[in-house]
Amino acid sequence: MTIFDRLKQVVREMSEEAQVSHINLSRQLGEVDTWREQIKAEIEVARGVLQRLANFPIRAGSEYLCPCCWAEEEKISPLKPASSETDNAMLCRVCHFEIVVATRDESAGSRH
């Protein structure tokens, strides 16, 4: 084999490797673009949640409202007592968000 033929062979091999690298990098770039668009969409969702939470009304009349339903869909869902035995736990019947509030006796005891 001559130097000329060997150089042609090396160039052909390098070209094949470069072609594979080009294909792989192009595919990866497409995946990055897709991922970027997904992240942009998630940022918009988060921005909407932040805006809704900034305007959360807490109460509608005498009823406390579910912050999760409001944040996700700007839906007014009242919180109801979680059970008839206690008045310090409230539950959303739509999304099942539950909040427990310490009573004055419990919070006074926890300060020590």
C-alpha positions in Angstrom: 0.0 0.0 0.0 1.3 3.4 -0.9 1.3 6.5 1.3 -1.3 8.0 -1.0 -3.6 5.0 -0.6 -3.1 4.8 3.2 -3.9 8.6 3.5 -7.0 8.1 1.5 -8.0 5.2 3.8 -7.3 7.3 6.9 -9.3 10.2 5.5 -12.2 7.9 4.7 -12.2 6.4 8.2 -12.1 9.9 9.7 -14.9 11.0 7.5 -17.0 8.1 8.6 -16.3 8.9 12.3 -17.1 12.6 11.7 -20.4 11.6 10.0 -21.5 9.4 13.0 -20.5 12.3 15.3 -22.5 14.8 13.2 -25.6 12.6 13.3 -25.3 12.0 17.0 -24.8 15.7 17.8 -27.7 16.7 15.6 -29.9 14.2 17.4 -28.8 15.5 20.8 -29.4 19.1 19.7 -32.9 18.2 18.7 -33.4 16.6 22.1 -32.0 19.7 23.8 -34.4 21.9 21.8 -37.4 19.7 22.8 -36.3 19.8 26.5 -35.9 23.6 26.3 -39.4 24.0 25.0 -40.7 21.8 27.7 -38.9 23.9 30.3 -40.3 27.1 28.8 -43.8 25.7 29.1 -43.2 24.7 32.7 -41.9 28.2 33.5 -45.1 29.6 32.1 -47.2 27.3 34.3 -45.1 28.3 37.3 -45.6 32.0 36.5 -49.3 31.4 36.3 -49.3 29.6 39.7 -47.3 32.5 41.2 -49.8 35.1 39.9 -52.8 33.1 41.1 -51.2 32.6 44.6 -50.5 36.3 44.8 -54.2 36.9 44.4 -55.5 34.0 46.6 -58.6 35.3 48.4 -58.2 32.9 51.4 -61.9 33.3 52.2 -65.2 33.4 50.3 -67.8 34.7 52.7 -67.3 32.7 55.8 -65.5 29.8 54.2 -61.8 29.3 53.9 -60.7 28.3 50.4 -58.3 25.6 49.1 -55.0 27.1 48.0 -54.2 24.1 45.8 -57.4 24.3 43.7 -56.9 28.1 43.4 -53.2 27.8 42.4 -53.8 25.0 39.8 -57.0 26.1 38.2 -58.1 29.4 39.9 -61.0 27.3 41.2 -62.8 28.3 44.4 -63.1 25.2 46.5 -64.2 25.6 50.2 -62.3 23.8 52.9 -64.6 21.7 55.1 -63.9 20.2 58.5 -61.9 17.0 58.0 -64.0 15.2 60.7 -66.8 16.1 63.1 -64.5 15.3 66.0 -62.1 18.1 65.5 -62.3 21.7 64.3 -58.5 22.1 63.7 -58.3 20.0 60.5 -59.7 21.2 57.2 -60.0 19.2 54.0 -60.7 20.1 50.4 -63.3 17.7 49.0 -62.1 18.4 45.4 -58.3 17.8 45.6 -58.0 16.3 49.1 -55.7 19.0 50.3 -55.7 18.9 54.1 -54.5 21.5 56.6 -54.1 21.1 60.3 -53.9 24.1 62.6 -52.6 23.9 66.1 -55.1 25.1 68.7 -54.1 27.7 71.2 -53.7 25.0 73.9 -51.5 22.9 71.6 -49.4 25.9 70.4 -49.0 27.1 74.0 -47.7 23.7 75.1 -45.3 23.5 72.2 -43.6 26.8 73.1 -41.8 25.2 76.1 
